[in-house]
Amino acid sequence: MSSDISKVEQLTKTAYLSGFSAAEWREVFKSLSREAQLPDDLVASSICELLSSFHGDTTLRDYLRTAVVDPQIPLHLWQLLPAFLKNVRSPTSSLHDPSSLDMVCRLILNLHYESHAPALGSLIPFAEHPSELLNTISDLLYLLRLSYEFSASPFHQLTTSASELLLQLLAYVGDMSDVTTSQATVLLSLVHVVLQVVTLDENVRNALDSFLLSLSLILGDGTRQADEAEMFASFQLTPSRHETAGPNPSLDLLSGSLIMARLVSNRGTQSGSGCQPIAIANLMAWYRVSSQALGVFYAHAILAALSCLSQIPSEADATPNFVWRSFTLARLPLFFQKFQERLASEGGVEVDHTDTSIMQSAIAQVFTHHELLDQCEHKMRNAGANNGDAIEDDTKGSSFRFELLGALVSTRLLDHTFALELFPSLPTDFPTKLTMETQESGSDLDTYLDSKFSSDSSLEDTLALFDRITPDYRSHTALADMMHGRFVHACRIADIETLGRLCKILSEHEHTLEIIALHAPLHEMIAHALACLEDYDLIIVGDPQTAVTHIGEVVLFLQSVLARFRITSSVFRVDDRVLRSDGLRSTSVVFPYGTLSEDDRVTINAWRKAIFDHDSEGIDDEILRSTKPRTLLRLSATLFSEAILACIAQRIDADALQNGVSYYMGPLLNWTLVGVVQALLEELERASPRHFTVLQAVLSDKSCPSVVLRTSKQTILRLSSDSRACARAQTQAPSPLPSMATLVDIVMKDHDRSLFQTSKEPAPWMSQPKLMIRQALVTATSGRVPYFDIERCLAMTNVRAFFESAWRELLAAASIGKMETCRRLATYILSPTSGMATESTTSVPPLLPIFLHAYVPFLLVSIDNQITSEQNISVQLLSTIVVSALTFAANFERALMKPAEVIAGRDIKVQVHNSPCSAMARRLRLDLRKVKGPSALALFQKLSASSTFVSTFPTI
């Protein structure tokens, strides 16, 4: 027997180290099995032994899958499970890597689900003795408890996998009359340990409670034996995740990660990181519904941000990495500071805003997550390697741990003495790079900055300053406040030269723009810039060409910001004044000449003669003064189209057309090109070769503004995936010019192409919201942070269809035990920050009142038509979502119902959700009384019995 074991282990190890695939290993193993009769579980043991050294290796996973699936290899699924669990529990085993354990558990579950067979016959042999089944359950309980002792990580979901396996086996525990007292006593003590030390999913806890009752009945004197077992368990209790990280740690990290991701992805809008009241309200709502100690809450918030940072793909460009590092190291500590001050001012929590012991306990917990911190260190090193030329020597080798501790000490959230225990080389002072440069110049900050932004300073010098400052995270807040203040001041006094220069700088230096979006209300800057453009009068300007060039920089900046940060709302406010950005979005419309007004025809004719006429002397000051910038912006696409058609009709020659295009490539008119390029792309289907030639000439010109390339990227990628469009472009392009692929190369870098590749057979656009919801659930279940773009979903379908797709996917996930994941994702979708009615935030309507008052009554009628078992899970899911979403919204609303905050001299007013939560809850209960049917009654009873719902809305 020992020789057989040695042969199998040696064969498997040699095959793996030689790089054999699963199919090659199978053939070699078959030849060995024909020579000797091998024990059933020998294959599993040999592969698990290798997993102890090669953590999470997918090749070894494929070996296990092949061994179970191939009928010629003596390994059944019901043999793999106990062999794997015995290997984990063995005192000599080193298979304690959570990613490897989760991988094997998930493989066993997937193979079980793929068999479409019940657990009996798949995970459990038909002739299994009850004592053997209980031994397997005992090993599973050990694995479940072990899973909660590992650090929470976005790269494994071991607690979920072990729980699923346990539920499968507990469902088939039958007659236990033959079980010995000693075995029952050991099991009873182990169940007690798990129930007391571990925070379990509701389904698992209910199943273990029933199992515990059965064991107590078997033991006879249930009370005495249970007390002894509980006393025995108490001697083995060790500090657990429940004591250090609060309830449901992995799922609470999901809630936190979703909130962090929303604040960052919406950073340019009023529901993002740049709007401090909204960010603090999100944290307040999350804190109040989580029922955690403040230190635990801080730890979860930091870990959530670290999880988001760690998930940035290595092939992505440097900007997402930089944004998340700036948010985590510069913005989040300030949020904690304001959050703690807010708690202290409300008096509801015994906390002093100067108390550093709270963050001390949080950071101690965070620093036990070595794997996650190491991944963030890797992100920091990559950033330094990619930008080494721009970073000063004193910051090139910065450690992520150093920067995190430095940020917390600088904001006085963490005591420096304690920080030294975690990072002994931490300095006492943390001067910002901006402060150091100011001191070196021998002047104060305002004077130093004035010199850098004056017309005497070159653009290169100013950009070099930002290159030095942006790697210093402690300078980000001051930099954002400074740029925001100067920008708004230039708009208010109509200093178009300074404003144009600032816009040029921000368009050239995207990291500075990202810092402003994270740390300051960018929507305010947009509103003031729109007001300045609307009020500016070229008639009184001495040099209209220079003024129009500066106006163009402002227009390009606004178009870039609206596209970059996906700001879909067209309404902005400056005090009581309403401003609209529609004129910047509708620049691609080509108007038939006959539909133009008389004034527009005069303008078209004048500009056509100035640009596309051989006899023209160019663009003079008079035509610039007589044409409003917004009029030229609106008519440029029409002017281009008319010129191309004139060339086709041979009313002008190709040289005149090319000469006119060259005018548009200069700084005087290139700010109109966004609409021109979009119009040419929209006409590509019916356009002539001349259209394609002009399009390629504009995009390939080195002076083409980057915003033109950015805004046309998605359209070109979509057309490049359309075989018919590519064929048309190929036939339209003149022989010296390449085809559609050239346009793709122009608008994208080579390393970006894989990130935007479109499937040859993309899913119909109507089904994409459903697929996005499904992907979000899969991602959340796997322990990673899901990205879910609600606004994009609602751009492809209406609210009713979106709710139907979301409900079907959530119900399917809840049916297999993912109720908590569904609850948290649904709360995120319905929460007020994803559907606020503020004019400067988003085009998404308030989803929570629509869901409660328009969709729930319809849904209840549908649930009434289901069978009883389906009705139960549907009502349970619906009540869970309603309670959770309303509770979060009520706490969010409460956090916003405060006087307007004054931040750095800026009065920021936030409009609260336009339908108060108490009114929504009251109306929902009235609606449920009116709806006839068992589902409405069941939902009403569940809401009435919910302590959370009743305590949140006590007057209803």
N, C-alpha and C positions, 0 to 999 in steps of 0.2 A: 504493500500500500504506500509506504513512504517513498519508494522509487517512483510510483505513478505520480504522486504529488510533486515530487521533484521534477519529473519530466514535464508536467503541465505548466508549472511555474516557470521553468527554464524556457520552454517553447514560447509561452506568451510574452515573457520578458524580452527574449531575443527578437521575436517578431515586431514588437513595439519599438524597440531601440533601433531596429533595422529599417523602420519607416514603413512596415507593411500596412496596407489598408485593411479594413475589416474583411473584405472579400478574400484577400490573400491569406490572412490569418485563419479564416474559416477552412480553406482548403488544406492548409498544413495541419490544423487541428483534427480534421476528419481522418487524415492518414494515421495520426496517432491513436485516435479512438478505435480505429479498426484493429489495431494491434493488441489493445488491452481494454478491459472493462473499467471505465473510470467512474468515480463517485459523482453523484448528481450535482453537488454544490461545489465541486472542485474548481470549475471554471470561474464561478463568481468570486470565490475566495482569492484566486490568483490575480484577477483583474483589480479587485478592491485593494489588494496589497500594493499594486502598482500605483493606484490612485493616491495612496498615502504619500508617495514621493512626487508624483506629477499631478498637482492639484488642478481639478477642473478640466482635464484634457479631453477634448471631444473625440479623439481617436479611441481612447479607452471606453468612452460612452458608446461609440459605434460597435466596439467589440461586444459589449454587453447586449446591445440591441440585437446584433446578429446571432448571438448565442441563444437568445430566447426565441427569436423568430424562426431560425432554421430548425426544421424538425429532426435533422440528423445529428444535432448537438444535444447532449443529454442535460438540458437546463430548461426548466419550466419557470414561469413567472412566480408561482407559489413556492418555488425553491430559492429563487433569487432574493426575495424579500427577507426571509429569516436569515439567510446566509449573510446578506449585507448588514442587517441589524446586529447580528452576533459579532461581526467584524468590528463594528463601531463600538460596541460595548466591551469588547475584549480589553483587559488591562494592558496587554502588550501592543494594542493597535495604536497607530499614529494617524488614523484616518479621522481627523478632527478639523478639516478645512471646511468651512460652511458652504463655499461655492461647490466643492466636490460632493458634499452630502446632499445639497439641494439638487444637483444635477442628477444623481442616481435616483433620488425620490421622485423627481419629475419624470424621469425615464420610465420608472415603474408605473406611475399613474398614467402616463400617455399610452403605454402598451396595454394597460388595463382598459382604458377608454376606447382604444382602437379595436379591441377584441369584441366590443359590444356585448360582453357577457357580464353577468353579475359577479360580485366579488367571490362568491362561492363557486369554485371551478376555475377562477382566474387567479386571484390573490390567495385564496384558501383552497386546499385540496378537498375533494368531496369526502374523503375518509379521515379528515383531520380530527384528532382527539381534542376535546375541550381544553385539556391541560396544555397541549402544544399551542393551540390558538392563544391561550392566555399568556404563554411565554413570549409569543411574538408581540402581543399587545404590551407586555411589560417592557420589552426592548424598545417599542415605539414610544412609550411614555418617557423612557430615559432619553431618547433622541429629541422628543418635544421639549423636555426641560432643558436639555443641552442647547437647543436652538435659541432659547431666550437668553442664554449667557454670552452668546456671540454679540459683537458690536453690530448695531443696525447698519446696513449697507444697501446701497441701491443695486448691488450686483448679485444679490441672492435673496430668495424668499423662502428660506428653510422653514420658518415657523408655519407658513401657509401650507407647504408641501407635506410636512409631517402631520399637520392637523387633518389634511384631506385623507391621508393614508389611515390615520387613526379612526376617523369616522367610517371609512369603508369596513374596517375590521369589527368595530364595536357593533355595527348593525347586524352581525351574524353570531354574536355571542348568545348561545342558547342554553341548554340544560347544563348547569354547573354542579350537579349533585356529586359527581365523581372528583371534584377538585379538592385537593388536600387543604387542611386548615392553614398549614404553613404558607402554601402558595397564595391562598386568599388573603392572609394577613399581610404578606409582603406587598401584594398588589394594592391592598387597601391603603397601606402607608404611602405607597408611591403615588396613588391618585390624590391623597390628601396633600402631598408635597406639591404636586402640579397645580392643584386647585388653589392653594394658598400662595405659592411663590410666583406663579405665572398668571399674567392677564390674558385670558383666552377669548377666542371668538365665541359668540353666544351659542352657536350650534354645537361647538365642541364642549363647552361647559355644560350644556343641557344633557348631552350624551354621557359625559363623565358622571354627572349627578345621578343619572339612572343606573349606570354601571356601579357606582358606589353603593346605591341602595341594594342592588342585587348581591353584592359582596357582603354587605352587613347582614342580610337575611341568611346567607349561607353559614356565616360564622356562629349563628345561634344567639349568644348573648351579645346582641349587636351593640348596645350602648357601651359596655365595658371594653369590648374588643376595639370598637371605633376610637374610644378615648385613648386606649393604649397605642393604637396606630398613630393617632394624631400627636401624642406625646413623643413617640418615636420619630415622627417626621419633624417635630419642632427642634430636635437636637441637630438635624441636618440642614436647617435653614441657613442660607447665606444671603448676603445682600444681593438682591435681584434687580432686574430692570424695572420692576414695579416700584421699587423704593427709590431708584435713581433717575428714572426717565419717565415716570408718569404712566397712565393707562394707555394701552394700545400704541406702543412707541412707533412701530413701523408705519401704522396707518396714520398716526398723528404727523409723522414726517411727510406723508403724502399730502395731507391738508396744508402743511406749512410750505412744502415745495410748490404746490399749485399757487398759493398766494404770492410767494416770492417770484415765481415765473410770470405771473400776471403783472406785478409791479414793474418788472423789468421789460417785458414785451410791450407794455403800454406806456413806457417811460415818456414818450412824447405827448401824451394826452393827459387829460385831467384826472384820469383814473390810474395813473402810473406813479412811479417813484418820484417824479419831479413835483408832484402835488403832495406836500407833506401832510395836510389834514386827512387826505384819503388814505395814505399809507399808514398813518397812526390808527385810523379807524379800523382798517383791516386787521392790524395787530391786536387792537382792543377786542374786536369781535372774536378773533381766534382764541385769544387768551381766556375770555369769559366762557366760551362754550367748551373749552378743553378741560376745565376744572383741575388745572395743574398748579403746583407751586411755581412761584415766579422764576426760580433758578432753573427748574426743569423746562419751563416754557422758553427761556432764553437759550438753553442748550438745544432744544428742538428747532428754534428759529435759525440758529447758526448752522446746525447740521443740515437743515433744509437748503439753505443757501449754498453750502459746500457741495451738497448732492447735485444741485443744478450746475454748479461750476464744473464738477468732475465729469458730467455727462456731455460736455461740448466735444463734438467729434474732432479727432486729431487732424483730420483733413480740412476742417473749416478754416476760414481766414482768421487773422489775428483779432478782428474787431469783437466778435462775441466773447472771446476769452477776456479781452480787456474790459468789456462792459460788465461782465460778471465779477471780475476782480475789483473793479471800482465800486460796484454795488456792495459787495461783501466787506471790503476793507475800508471804504470811505463813507458810504451812505448808511448802511445798516447800523453801525455803532451810534450814529446821530439819531436814528429812529429809536434805538433803545434808550438813549438819554432822554428824548422828549416823551417817550412812552412811560418811563419811570417817573418823570416829573408829573405827568398826567395822573398816574395812579396815586401819587402822593397828594396831589391837589384835591382829588375826589374823596380821599379819606376812607374809601371802602376797603382798602388793603393796608395792613400794618407794614408800610414800607417808607423808608426815607430816601429821597431822591439822591442823596449822597452816599448811600449804603453800598459799599463795594463787595460785601460778602455774598450778595446774591449772584453777581456775575462770576465771582470766584468759584462757587459751586458749579455754575454752568460750564465755565471754561475747563474746569477739571474733568467734567464728563466728556466734553468735546475732545480733549486731548487724549482720551483713551481710544478714539477711533483712528488708529494709526494708518490703516489702509486708505481711508478717505482723505486724511490730511496729506498723505504721500502723493495721492493723485493730484491734489491741488498744488503741491510743491512742483510736480511735473509740469503743470500748466504754467506756473510762474517761471520755471527754467526755460520752457519753450518760448515764452514771451520775451525773456531776456536775450535768448539766442537769435530770435527773429528781428529784434530791434536794438541789437547791441550797439550799433553805430550812433544811435540817437540817445542812448542812456549813459548817464555819467558813471564814472567808475564806482562811486559810492553806492550806487543802486543796482548795478548789474547783477551782483550775486545775492540779491535780497532773498530771504527765505519767507515763505508764506506764513509760517508760524510766527516769525519775527514781526511781519507786517500786521498780522491779526492782533497779537498782543500789544504792539505799539499803538494801534488804533484804539483799543479798549482803554489803555492807560492814558492816552492823550485826551480822551473824552471823559476821563475820571470815573469810568465805570469799573475799573479794575485797579487794585492796589499794586504799585510797582514792586513792592517786596515779594508779593505772591508771584507776580509775573517772572521774577528772577529765578524762582524755583523751577519754572518750566523752560526758561530760556536764559541761562546764566549770563550771556554776553549782552543782554538787553541794556541799552544806555539809559541814563536818567532823563535826559531831555530829548524831545523829538521835534526839532525845528523843521519847518517846511522849506522846501526848495525855493519857493517864492520869497519867503522871508529872508533866506540866506542871500539870494541874489540882490534883493533890495538893500540889505545891509552892506554888501560888497560895493554897491554903486554909490554909497554915501548919501543917499536921499531917502525920503519917505516913500511909502508904497504908491500913493497917487502920482507923485512926481515921476517915479520910475516908470509906471505904466503909461503915463502921458507921453513919455519919450519914446516908448515902444510902439505906440499907436499913432504917433504924429505922422504927417505926410513926409517928413524928413527921413523917417525910418523906412528901410526897404521891407518889402513883403517877406523876403528871405530871412531877415533878422527876426521879424516877429514870429515866423513859423519856427525858427530855431529855438526861440524862447519857449514856445509851447512844447517842442520836442523834449526840452529839458525838464519842464514842469510836469507834464502828464504822467511820466512813470512814478512820480511821487504822490502816492494816494492821499497823503495828509494835506496836499495842496489843492485837492479837487474841489472842496467846498468853497474855499476862497476864490478859486479861479472861476467857478460857476457864478457866484454872486457878483464878482467883478464884471464878467462879460455880460451877464443879464442886466446889470445896472447901466452900463455904458450903452448897450443896445437900446434899451427903453428910453434913455435920456436923448440919444441921437434922434429917435423917432419923434419924441415930443417936441423938440426944437426944430424939426425938419432939416437936420444937418445931413443932407443926402450924401455928401462926400465921406463923412465919417461912417455913416451907416453902410454905404457901399463897400468901404474898406473892411468893416467888420464882417459883412456877409461874405466877402471874398476870402477872408481868413478862415471863417467857419466852414466854407465850402471846400477849402483846400485841406484843412486839418480836421479830419473826421473824428479823431479821438477827443478833441476839445468839444466838438458838437455833442458827442455822446455824454461827456461829463455834464454839460449843461442840461441835457435831457434828463439825466439821472438826478441832478441836484437842484434844479430850478424849474419853475413853471414855463416850459417852452411855449405853451399855448398863448401865454401873455405876450411873448416876443412876436409871435405870428400876428396876433391881433394889432399890436402897435405898428408893425411893419405894413399891414394892410391899410391902416388909417393914414400912415405917412404917404403911401403911394396914392391913395385917393385924394389927398389934400394937396399934393405937390403940383405946382404950376410952372410949366416950362416957359411960359411967355415972358416972365420977368427974369429969367436966367440969362446971364451974360454969355456963357459958353454952353449951348444946349447939347453939343456932341459929348462933352465930358459928363454933363448931367445925365444924359440918356444912358451912357455907359455905366454910371453908378446905379441908376434905376434898374438896369439890366442885371447887375450883380444881386440886387435885392430880389428881383423876380426869380432868378435862378436859385437863390437860396430858399425862397418860399416853396418853389416847386420841388426842390430836392428834399426839404424837410417833410412836406406833405406826403411824398412818396416813400421816403426812407422809414418814417415812423407810422405809416399806414393810418394817417389821420383822415378819416372819411367824412367827418362833419364839415359842413360848409359855413357854419355860423360861428362868429367870434365876437367878443365884447370888449370894449374899452370903456369902463365906467357904464354909463347908460346907452352908449352908442353901439349899434349893431353893425357888424361888418361881415361881408361874405367873400368866400374864396372861390366862388363859382367861375369867375373870369379866368382863374389860373388852371381850372380843370377842363374847360370846354374849348381849349385852343385848337383842337384838331378838327373842328367842324369846317367843312368846305361848303360855302354858300354858293348856290347857283347865282350867276351874275344878275339875272333878271329879278331875283328876290331881294337884292340889296337896296337899301334906302339911297336917296340921292346923295347924301353926305358920304356914305360909304363908297359909292361909285366914284365920287370925286377923289376920295382918298386912294382907292385902288388904282385909278388911272394915273394919279400923280406919282405914286410909288413905283408903278410899272415903268413909267417913263424914266424915273430917276435910276432904276436898278437894271432893267432889262433892255434898255435902248442904247444902241451904239453911239448915238449922238449926245447922250447924257453927259453932263459934267460932274456927275456924282450926286451925293446926298448933301444938300445945302442946309444951312441953319433954319431957313424959313420953313421947309417941309417938316423939320423936326419940331419946331415950335407950334405948327398948326395941327399936328397929329398927337392926340393923347396916347400915352404908352399903352393903355388897356385896349384902345382901338387898334393899334398896330399889332398887338398880341393876338387879338381876335381875328384879324383879317390876313395874317401872314400865311396860313395854310391855304386860303383861297387864292392869294397872290401867287404862291408857288404853283398851285394846280393850274391857274390860268396861264402862267408862263410856259409850263410843260405842254399844255394843249396847243398853245401858240407855236411852239417849236415843232410839234408833230404836224401841225397844219402849215408849217413853213412860213409863218408870218414873222418869226424871228429865227435866226440861225443858232446852231449849237454853241458857237462861241459866245453869243449874247447871253444864252441861258447859263453857260458856265461862268461868265463874268458876274451875272446876278447872284449865282450861288456863292461865289467868293465873297461878295458883300456880306452875306449872311454868316459867313464863318468868322468875321471879325467881331471884336467886342462891342461894336455899336449895335449889332442886330442878332448876335448869336443867342441871346436870351429868348428869342421867339421860336427856337428850333424844336423845342419839345413838342409843340402842337404840329409843326411841319412834318417831323418824322413820323409821328403817330398817324397823321393823315395819309402819308405815303404808304405806310404799312397796311392801313385799312383798305387802301385802293389796290393792293397788290394783286388781288384776284382778277380784277378787270383792267389792270394797268398795262401800259405798253412797255417795251424795253427801255424807253426813255425814263419812265418812272423809276425803274430798278437802277438805272445808271445814276440818277440823281441821288437816290437813297443811299447807295453805296458810297458815292462821293462825299456825302455829308457825314456819314458815320465813320469813314476811314480817315477823315481829316484830323490832324493832330490837335487842332484848335477847337474841335467839337466838345462842348461842355460835358463833364462827366455825368450830370443829371440826365442828359439826353440818352446816353448809353444805358444808364440805370433804369430809366422808365420804359425804355423800348426792349429791355432784355427779355421779359416774360413773353411778350408778343412774338418776338423773333424765335424764341425757343419753341413756342407753341406751333408756329408755322413750320419750323424745321422738322417737327415730328409728324407733320401732315404730308404724306407722300405726294398728294396732288399739288399742294402749294410748292413743294420742292421742285416738282416737274415743271410747273409754270415758271418758276424763277429760273430754272435751267434754260428753258427755251427763250425766256425774255432777256437773259444776260447776254450781251455781245460776246463774241468768241474770246477776246483778250481777257475778259473778266471771269472770275470763278463764279460758282453758283451760290445757293443759299447758305452753304456751310461757311462761306467767307464771312457772312454777316454774324454768324454764331461766334466765329473766332474773334471778330471785332469787339463784340459786346461782352465777351467772357474771357477770363483767364483760363489757361489750360487746366489748372488744378481745380477750378470751380465746376468744370463741365460735369463731372461725375455726380456732383451734388444736385444737379438740376436735370439730369437725364430723364426723359419722358418715356414711358413704356410704349412699345409699338402698338399695343392695343390698350390704351388708357381706359379706365372705368368710365362709364357714362357720368356726366357731371351731376346728374340728379342723385346718383347713388354715392357720391363722394362723402356727404355728411355722415351717412351711416357707416362708411368705412373708417372715417376719422374717429367717430365715437368708439367703434370696435377696437381700433388701434390704441386709443387712449386707455381703454380698459385692459387690454393685453399688456401694455407697457406698465400700467399701475400695478397689475397683478404680479409682474415679474420683478417688482421692487425698484423700478426706475421712475423718473419723473415724466409724466405724460405731457405732451404739448398739444393743446386743443384750442384751435382758433375759432371761437364762436362767431365772430364777425364774418369770417370766410364762409362758414356753413350757411349763415343767413343770407349771404350774397348769392348762394346757389339754389336756395329753396326758401319757402315761406316758413313762418313760425310754426304753423300747425304741422306741416310735414316734418319739420325738424324735431318737434316734440314726439311725433309718432316714431321716428327712427330712433331717437334717444331712448324712448320707453322700451321698445322691443329689445335693444341691445342691453340695457340695464336689467331688464327682466330675465333675459337669458343668462346673464352673469350671476344674478341673485339666485337663480334656480340651482346653481352649482356651488353655493356657499360663499359667494363674493358680496354679501350684503353690505358690509362696511365699506368696501371699495366703491360700490355703487352709490352709497349714501354720500360719501365725501366728494365724488366726482359730480353728482347731481347738485350738491350744495354749491360747488364752485360754479357750475353753469348758471344756476338761478340767483346767485348772490348779487346784491345791488350794484357792485362795481362792474359787473359785466352787463348791466342793463340800466345804468343811470340815465336820467332824462336831462342831464346837463347839456347845454347847447354846444359846448366846446370839447366834448369828450368823444363821442362815438355815434355811429348811426344805428347801433343795436337798440331796439326798444326795451323797456323794462320787462324782463322775462318772467319774474316771479308773479306779479299780479295776473299776467296773461295765462300762465300755467294754472294758477289756483282757480281763477274765475271763468276761464274759457275752455281750458283743456280738461281739467279734472272732472267736471260733470259729464263730459263726453266719454272720458275714460271709464268712469264708474259704470256706465251703461254697457260698455264693452266687457268689463270684468264680470258683470252679471251673467253673461252668456257663456262663461267658461265653466269647466267642471270644478268640483269643490276643491280639489287639491290645488289647482291652478289659481282659484280665487283666493285661497289663503295666502299664497306667496305673493300674489299681486297686491292684495290689501296691505300685507306686511311691508312690502317695499314702498308702496305709496305713502303709508303713514310715516314711515321712517324718513322719507324724503321731505314730506311736508313739515314735520316737526323740526328737522335739522335745518332746512332752508329758512323757515320763518324765524327760528331762534337766532341763526347767524345774522339774518337781515335786521332783526330787532336790536341786537347788540351793535351792529354797524350803524344803524340809525341813531341809537342812543349816543354813540361816540361822536357823531357829527352834530348833534343838537347842543352845540356850545357856541359862545360868541366867536366871531371871526378872529382867527389868529393873526398876529402880526409877526412875520418872519423876515428878519433882516430888512425891516422898513417897508415890507410889501404887505398890503392888506389883502389876504386871500379869502375870498368868500366861496363857499361850497354849497351848491344846491342839494338838498337832501332828496332822497327817493320820493318821487312825487305822489306815492300812495303810502301813507303810514302803515307800518306793519300791524298795529293793533286793529286798524280798520280792515285790513285784508283778512286777518284771522277771524274777526267778528263776521264778516261777510261770508267767509268759507263755512262757518258753522251754521249760518242761516241757510246757505245753499244746500248743505247736507241734510238739513231738516226737510227741505222741500223735495229733494230727489227721492223717488220711491225705488226701493230695491235693497237687497241684502248687503251689497257692497258699500253703499252709502251709509247704511246703519253701522256696519262693522267699522268703517273708517271713523265715523262719529264717536263710537265707543272707544276706539283706540286713542283718539285725540283726547277724549275726556279722561282716560285713564293714564295718560302720559304725564308724569310729574314734571318733566321738563317743559312741556307745552303749557300746563296749568300755571306753573310758577312764572313763566315768561309773560303770559297774558292772564293775570289773575282776575281781571275785571270782566272777562268775557263770559 
